[in-house]
Amino acid sequence: MSVSWSLLVLPLVECLVMGAAAGAVGALAVASRRVFLAEALTHATFPGAVVGVVVASQVGGLLGGGRVGFTALSLALVVGAALACLPMVALTRWLSGVPGLSSQAAAGAVLSLGFGGGYLLSRWFAPLPLKVDGFLAGSVLNVGWTDVVLAGAVAVLVLLVQVLVGHRIAAVAFDPLGYRAGGLSVGAVDVVVMVLVCLTVAALVPAVGTVLPIALLAAPAASAWPGARSVPSLVRRSALLGAVVCVVGLLLAVRLELSAGGVIGVLCGAVLGASRIRRG
């Protein structure tokens, strides 16, 4: 299939930025052993994304007297996803403190609640201005500059967090008991990591939906983990690998006429599998 390169410029930029951001945040989640919680939070964005689109369409219809543009709906989707994710972090932390309930069980409950709630809302407010497929798998080829800017802002925020408190995240990852013994709060570091996960997942929804971000969060970081000698090294390696996987996945999808998000997800799994085989 012949595709004009001018049509691929924006998707390629989005892939570079979102791959780097997701890889870097995924490195922090892997180092903090919060991957399953990150998986739960990716699904927790689903209801927020639906509500964001519904509110934007209703407000736009009342104030503008007509249909809301795609850019406004996309922005509302991201904002709604991010806002819904934050209370899910609080819910997960509360459930984790319930006696007899493990953190994995708490994350599983949040995952089920988020995905089920999103599907319920999508049916309740049907027909939506955006297809449900857009919430679940996204569309890299349809991203706009707003999506790229949001993903870039998240990438810059991750870089700032790594520079300012990266040493604290590393300390919690490798010696949480010693960190507590020093009178410091492990919970505060967990919240920082989870908020970054929420913002990253929300920024990725227009491109890869609410289901596929976990592949970009977990696979590059897990693949880079064995060769990394420090958390900053892991962040750099994961960000680079995430960007490469996204770009290669997009180009393969265009060449093979397949779903870009799906190809990127499969490629993430292939990279992780190859890293395991190489070490094993």
C-alpha positions as CSV (number, residue, x, y, z in Angstrom):
1,M,0.0,0.0,0.0
2,S,1.3,3.4,-1.0
3,V,1.0,6.0,1.8
4,S,2.1,9.6,1.6
5,W,4.9,10.4,4.1
6,S,3.2,13.7,4.9
7,L,0.4,11.7,6.5
8,L,2.8,9.8,8.6
9,V,4.8,12.7,10.1
10,L,2.4,13.4,13.0
11,P,1.8,9.7,13.8
12,L,5.6,9.1,13.8
13,V,6.2,12.0,16.1
14,E,3.4,10.7,18.4
15,C,5.0,7.2,18.4
16,L,8.4,8.6,19.3
17,V,7.1,10.7,22.2
18,M,4.6,8.2,23.6
19,G,7.0,5.3,23.3
20,A,9.7,7.3,25.2
21,A,7.2,8.5,27.9
22,A,5.6,5.1,28.4
23,G,9.0,3.3,28.5
24,A,10.4,5.7,31.1
25,V,7.3,5.6,33.3
26,G,7.2,1.8,32.9
27,A,10.7,1.6,34.2
28,L,9.7,3.3,37.4
29,A,6.7,1.0,37.7
30,V,8.8,-2.1,37.2
31,A,11.5,-0.9,39.6
32,S,8.8,-0.2,42.2
33,R,7.1,-3.6,41.5
34,R,3.8,-1.9,40.6
35,V,3.3,-3.4,37.1
36,F,0.0,-5.2,38.0
37,L,-1.3,-2.0,39.6
38,A,-0.4,-0.1,36.5
39,E,-2.4,-2.7,34.5
40,A,-5.4,-2.0,36.7
41,L,-5.0,1.7,36.2
42,T,-5.0,1.4,32.4
43,H,-8.4,-0.1,32.5
44,A,-9.5,2.4,35.2
45,T,-9.2,5.2,32.6
46,F,-12.0,3.7,30.5
47,P,-15.0,5.2,32.4
48,G,-13.3,8.5,32.8
49,A,-12.7,8.7,29.0
50,V,-16.3,7.9,28.3
51,V,-17.6,10.5,30.8
52,G,-15.1,13.1,29.4
53,V,-16.5,12.7,25.9
54,V,-20.1,12.7,27.0
55,V,-19.6,15.9,29.0
56,A,-17.7,17.6,26.2
57,S,-20.4,16.7,23.7
58,Q,-23.2,17.9,26.0
59,V,-21.5,21.2,26.9
60,G,-20.5,21.8,23.3
61,G,-24.0,21.2,22.1
62,L,-25.5,23.6,24.7
63,L,-22.9,26.4,24.2
64,G,-22.0,26.0,20.6
65,G,-25.3,24.9,19.2
66,G,-23.7,22.1,17.1
67,R,-21.4,19.2,17.0
68,V,-18.1,19.2,18.9
69,G,-15.0,18.9,16.9
70,F,-12.7,15.9,17.0
71,T,-9.9,17.8,18.7
72,A,-12.1,18.9,21.6
73,L,-13.5,15.4,22.0
74,S,-9.9,14.0,22.0
75,L,-8.8,16.5,24.7
76,A,-11.9,15.8,26.8
77,L,-11.2,12.1,26.5
78,V,-7.7,12.5,27.9
79,V,-8.7,14.8,30.7
80,G,-11.6,12.5,31.7
81,A,-9.3,9.5,31.7
82,A,-6.7,11.2,33.9
83,L,-9.2,12.5,36.4
84,A,-10.9,9.1,36.7
85,C,-7.6,7.4,37.2
86,L,-6.6,9.5,40.3
87,P,-9.5,8.3,42.6
88,M,-8.7,4.8,41.4
89,V,-5.2,5.2,42.9
90,A,-6.8,6.2,46.2
91,L,-9.2,3.3,46.1
92,T,-6.4,0.8,45.4
93,R,-4.3,2.1,48.2
94,W,-7.3,1.9,50.6
95,L,-8.1,-1.7,49.5
96,S,-4.5,-2.7,49.9
97,G,-4.8,-1.6,53.6
98,V,-7.7,-3.9,54.2
99,P,-6.6,-6.9,56.4
100,G,-6.3,-10.1,54.4
101,L,-6.5,-8.3,51.1
102,S,-3.3,-8.4,49.0
103,S,-2.2,-5.6,46.8
104,Q,-2.7,-7.9,43.8
105,A,-6.3,-8.6,44.8
106,A,-6.9,-4.8,45.3
107,A,-5.5,-4.1,41.8
108,G,-7.6,-6.9,40.3
109,A,-10.8,-5.4,41.9
110,V,-9.9,-1.9,40.5
111,L,-9.2,-3.4,37.1
112,S,-12.6,-5.1,37.0
113,L,-14.4,-2.0,38.3
114,G,-12.8,0.3,35.8
115,F,-13.3,-1.8,32.7
116,G,-16.9,-2.9,33.7
117,G,-17.8,0.7,34.6
118,G,-16.4,2.0,31.3
119,Y,-18.4,-0.6,29.3
120,L,-21.6,0.2,31.2
121,L,-21.2,3.9,30.7
122,S,-20.5,3.4,27.0
123,R,-23.7,1.5,26.6
124,W,-25.7,3.8,28.8
125,F,-24.8,6.9,26.8
126,A,-24.9,5.2,23.4
127,P,-24.5,6.4,20.7
128,L,-21.3,8.2,21.6
129,P,-19.6,10.8,19.3
130,L,-16.6,8.4,19.3
131,K,-16.7,4.6,18.7
132,V,-16.0,2.4,21.7
133,D,-13.1,0.9,19.6
134,G,-11.5,4.4,19.9
135,F,-11.5,4.0,23.7
136,L,-10.2,0.5,23.7
137,A,-7.5,0.4,21.0
138,G,-7.2,4.1,19.9
139,S,-5.9,5.1,16.5
140,V,-2.3,6.2,16.0
141,L,-3.0,7.4,12.5
142,N,-5.7,9.8,13.6
143,V,-3.8,11.6,16.3
144,G,-3.6,15.4,16.2
145,W,-1.1,18.0,17.5
146,T,-3.1,18.2,20.8
147,D,-2.4,14.5,21.4
148,V,1.3,14.9,20.6
149,V,1.7,18.0,22.9
150,L,0.0,16.1,25.8
151,A,2.3,13.1,25.3
152,G,5.3,15.4,25.1
153,A,4.2,17.2,28.3
154,V,4.0,13.9,30.1
155,A,7.5,13.0,28.8
156,V,8.9,16.2,30.2
157,L,7.2,15.7,33.5
158,V,8.7,12.2,33.8
159,L,12.2,13.6,33.1
160,L,11.7,16.2,35.8
161,V,10.6,13.6,38.3
162,Q,13.5,11.4,37.5
163,V,16.0,14.3,38.0
164,L,14.3,15.6,41.2
165,V,13.2,12.4,43.0
166,G,14.7,9.6,41.0
167,H,17.1,8.7,43.8
168,R,14.1,8.3,46.2
169,I,12.3,6.0,43.8
170,A,15.5,3.9,43.5
171,A,15.9,3.8,47.3
172,V,12.3,2.5,47.7
173,A,12.7,0.0,44.9
174,F,15.8,-1.6,46.3
175,D,15.5,-1.1,50.1
176,P,12.0,-0.1,51.2
177,L,12.7,-1.1,54.8
178,G,15.8,1.0,55.0
179,Y,13.9,3.9,53.4
180,R,11.2,3.6,56.1
181,A,13.8,3.3,58.8
182,G,15.2,6.7,57.7
183,G,11.8,8.2,58.6
184,L,10.8,8.7,55.0
185,S,7.4,7.8,53.4
186,V,7.3,4.9,51.0
187,G,3.6,5.8,50.3
188,A,4.5,9.2,49.0
189,V,6.9,7.7,46.4
190,D,4.2,5.1,45.4
191,V,1.8,7.9,44.8
192,V,4.2,9.8,42.6
193,V,4.8,6.7,40.5
194,M,1.1,5.9,40.2
195,V,0.2,9.5,39.3
196,L,2.8,9.3,36.5
197,V,1.3,6.1,35.3
198,C,-2.2,7.7,35.3
199,L,-1.1,10.7,33.3
200,T,0.9,8.6,30.9
201,V,-2.0,6.2,30.2
202,A,-4.4,9.1,29.8
203,A,-2.1,10.7,27.2
204,L,-1.8,7.4,25.3
205,V,-5.5,6.7,25.1
206,P,-6.1,8.6,21.7
207,A,-3.3,6.6,20.1
208,V,-3.5,3.1,21.7
209,G,-6.7,3.2,23.8
210,T,-7.1,1.9,27.3
211,V,-6.1,-1.7,26.8
212,L,-2.8,-1.5,25.0
213,P,-0.8,1.0,27.1
214,I,0.2,-1.7,29.6
215,A,2.2,-3.3,26.8
216,L,4.2,-0.1,26.3
217,L,4.6,0.4,30.1
218,A,5.8,-3.1,31.0
219,A,7.5,-4.7,28.0
220,P,10.3,-2.2,27.3
221,A,11.2,-1.9,31.0
222,A,11.1,-5.6,31.6
223,S,13.2,-6.2,28.5
224,A,15.8,-3.6,29.6
225,W,15.9,-4.6,33.3
226,P,18.6,-7.2,33.2
227,G,21.2,-4.9,31.5
228,A,20.4,-1.9,33.6
229,R,22.9,-1.1,36.4
230,S,20.7,1.7,38.0
231,V,17.2,3.1,37.9
232,P,18.4,6.1,35.7
233,S,20.0,3.6,33.3
234,L,16.8,1.5,33.3
235,V,14.7,4.7,32.5
236,R,17.0,5.7,29.6
237,R,17.0,2.2,28.1
238,S,13.3,1.7,28.5
239,A,12.5,5.1,26.9
240,L,14.7,4.3,23.9
241,L,13.3,0.8,23.5
242,G,9.8,2.1,23.8
243,A,10.3,4.7,21.1
244,V,11.9,2.2,18.8
245,V,9.1,-0.4,19.3
246,C,6.4,2.2,18.6
247,V,8.0,3.6,15.4
248,V,8.8,0.2,14.0
249,G,5.3,-1.1,14.9
250,L,3.7,1.9,13.1
251,L,5.7,1.4,10.0
252,L,5.0,-2.4,10.0
253,A,1.3,-1.7,10.4
254,V,1.2,0.7,7.5
255,R,3.1,-1.7,5.3
256,L,1.0,-4.8,6.2
257,E,-2.3,-2.8,6.4
258,L,-3.0,-3.8,10.0
259,S,-4.0,-2.0,13.1
260,A,-1.1,0.1,14.3
261,G,-2.0,-0.3,18.0
262,G,-2.3,-4.0,17.7
263,V,1.0,-4.4,15.9
264,I,2.7,-2.2,18.5
265,G,1.3,-4.4,21.2
266,V,2.4,-7.6,19.5
267,L,5.8,-6.2,18.9
268,C,6.2,-5.3,22.6
269,G,5.5,-8.9,23.4
270,A,8.0,-10.1,20.8
271,V,10.7,-7.9,22.2
272,L,10.1,-9.1,25.7
273,G,10.0,-12.8,24.5
274,A,13.3,-12.2,22.6
275,S,15.0,-10.7,25.7
276,R,13.9,-13.8,27.8
277,I,15.2,-16.2,25.1
278,R,18.5,-14.3,24.8
279,R,19.1,-14.5,28.6
280,G,17.8,-18.1,29.0
